[in-house]
């Protein structure tokens, strides 16, 4: 399997951590794409021109990270990242939605700085995205899942914190000390988190 993406993408990081945790990393190779030229680099694999994309041995392409994680869980026999128990599954999926929502807002903040000239940055829009991040973190801190159990939810939430450390969209460590301790426990339980530190 070929995982197409970049090491700086938190969505690619989710897949890499999951593959390692499920002992599937030896069956997957990361192929770095040119994110600045998505038309040529990722367009043939994903009409949305977004990463990650998982190219299977039979030529099938899977995207986005949520679909890929479900596929990896299936390959590993199921009930690993996505619990079969309905209540636990709903908790994991809700955590995933929260973590991915924080990530989406964080990516939009980065893109505003990267793709729009500074003189036309729209501060109310940036504040709106920061507000999503901050409210998401507050909800996370109010009801944190078990950091020692890797699910699609804990994975998304940990990668959201890692991305905020990487790109510094908000000072979450000062605002949410409970989540600092949570991430420390997650890192101890899931060594692949530190083995996939973003670059670039």
C-alpha positions in Angstrom: 0.0 0.0 0.0 1.2 3.5 -0.8 0.2 6.3 1.5 0.4 9.6 -0.4 0.8 12.8 1.7 3.3 14.9 3.7 4.9 14.4 7.1 3.6 17.8 8.1 -0.1 16.9 7.6 -1.9 15.9 10.8 -4.3 13.8 8.8 -1.5 11.8 7.3 0.0 11.5 10.9 -3.3 9.9 12.1 -2.9 7.2 9.4 0.8 6.6 10.1 0.2 6.2 13.9 -2.7 3.9 13.3 -0.7 1.7 10.9 2.1 1.4 13.4 -0.3 0.6 16.2 -2.1 -2.1 14.2 1.2 -3.6 13.0 0.4 -2.7 9.4 3.2 -0.2 8.9 5.5 -2.8 7.2 2.7 -3.1 4.5 2.6 0.6 3.8 5.1 3.1 2.3 4.8 6.9 2.6 5.1 8.6 -0.8 5.6 12.4 -0.3 3.6 14.6 -2.5 4.2 18.2 -3.5 1.4 19.9 -1.6 2.1 23.2 -3.4 1.3 21.6 -6.7 -1.8 19.5 -5.8 -3.1 19.4 -9.4 -0.2 17.2 -10.6 0.9 15.6 -7.4 -2.4 14.4 -5.9 -5.0 15.2 -8.5 -4.8 11.8 -10.3 -5.5 10.0 -7.0 -8.1 12.3 -5.4 -10.4 14.7 -7.3 -10.6 16.9 -4.2 -6.8 17.2 -4.3 -6.5 16.6 -0.6 -4.2 14.3 1.4 -4.0 11.6 2.6 -4.7 9.1 -0.1 -4.1 5.4 0.4 -3.3 3.5 -2.9 -4.1 -0.2 -2.5 -2.2 -3.0 -4.3 -5.2 -3.5 -6.6 -5.1 0.2 -7.7 -8.0 1.4 -5.6 -7.7 4.8 -4.0 -9.1 5.5 -0.5 -9.5 9.0 0.9 -9.8 10.8 3.4 -8.1 9.9 6.7 -11.4 8.7 8.3 -12.1 6.2 5.5 -8.4 5.0 5.6 -8.6 4.5 9.3 -11.7 2.4 8.9 -10.0 0.3 6.2 -7.0 -0.2 8.4 -9.2 -1.3 11.4 -10.9 -3.7 9.0 -7.5 -5.1 7.9 -6.5 -5.6 11.5 -9.6 -7.6 12.3 -11.9 -4.9 13.5 -12.7 -3.6 17.0 -9.4 -1.9 17.4 -9.8 1.7 16.3 -13.5 1.5 15.9 -15.1 -0.3 18.8 -17.9 -2.8 18.0 -19.7 -1.8 21.2 -22.2 0.8 20.1 -21.8 3.3 22.9 -18.0 3.1 22.8 -18.2 3.4 19.0 -20.3 6.6 19.2 -17.8 8.0 21.7 -14.9 7.3 19.4 -16.7 8.7 16.4 -17.7 11.9 18.3 -14.1 12.3 19.5 -13.0 11.9 15.9 -15.4 14.6 14.7 -14.2 16.9 17.5 -10.5 16.3 16.8 -11.0 16.7 13.0 -13.0 19.8 13.5 -10.2 21.4 15.6 -7.8 20.3 12.8 -9.9 21.8 10.0 -10.1 25.1 11.8 -6.3 25.0 12.5 -5.5 24.2 8.9 -7.7 27.1 7.7 -5.7 29.5 10.0 -2.5 28.3 8.5 -3.8 28.6 4.9 -4.9 32.2 5.5 -1.3 33.0 6.3 0.2 30.9 3.6 -2.1 31.7 0.6 -3.3 35.2 1.2 -1.1 38.3 1.3 -0.8 39.7 4.8 -2.5 43.0 3.9 -5.8 41.2 3.1 -5.8 38.8 6.0 -9.3 39.0 7.5 -9.0 39.1 11.2 -12.7 38.4 12.0 -12.5 35.2 10.0 -9.3 34.2 11.7 -10.9 34.9 15.1 -13.8 32.8 14.1 -11.5 29.8 13.3 -9.6 30.3 16.5 -12.9 30.3 18.4 -13.7 26.9 16.9 -10.3 25.6 18.1 -10.7 27.1 21.6 -14.3 25.8 22.0 -13.3 22.4 20.7 -10.4 22.2 23.3 -12.8 23.3 26.1 -15.2 20.5 25.2 -12.3 18.0 25.0 -11.0 19.1 28.4 -14.5 18.9 30.0 -14.9 15.2 28.9 -11.5 13.7 28.0 -11.5 10.1 26.7 -9.1 7.5 28.1 -5.7 8.5 26.6 -4.4 5.0 27.0 -6.9 3.5 24.5 -6.2 4.2 20.9 -9.5 4.8 18.9 -10.2 7.0 16.0 -11.3 9.6 18.6 -8.3 9.7 20.8 -6.1 9.6 17.7 -7.8 12.6 16.1 -7.7 14.5 19.4 -4.0 13.8 20.0 -3.1 14.8 16.5 -5.0 18.0 16.9 -2.9 18.9 19.9 0.2 17.9 18.1 -0.7 20.1 15.2 -1.4 23.1 17.5 2.1 22.5 19.0 3.5 22.5 15.5 1.8 25.5 13.9 1.1 27.5 17.1 -2.4 28.7 16.0 -3.4 29.1 19.7 -1.5 28.8 23.0 -3.4 25.7 24.1 -0.8 24.6 26.7 -1.4 27.6 28.8 -5.1 27.6 28.4 -5.7 23.9 28.9 -3.2 22.3 31.4 -5.5 19.3 31.7 -4.9 18.5 28.1 -1.1 18.8 28.5 -1.3 16.0 31.1 -3.7 14.1 28.8 -1.3 14.3 25.8 1.6 13.1 28.0 -0.3 10.0 28.9 -1.3 9.4 25.3 2.3 9.7 24.2 3.4 7.2 26.8 0.8 4.7 25.6 1.2 5.3 21.9 5.0 5.6 21.1 4.2 6.1 17.4 3.0 9.6 18.2 6.6 10.8 18.9 7.9 8.7 16.0 5.7 10.7 13.6 6.6 14.3 14.7 5.7 16.6 11.8 8.4 18.2 9.6 8.5 21.2 7.4 
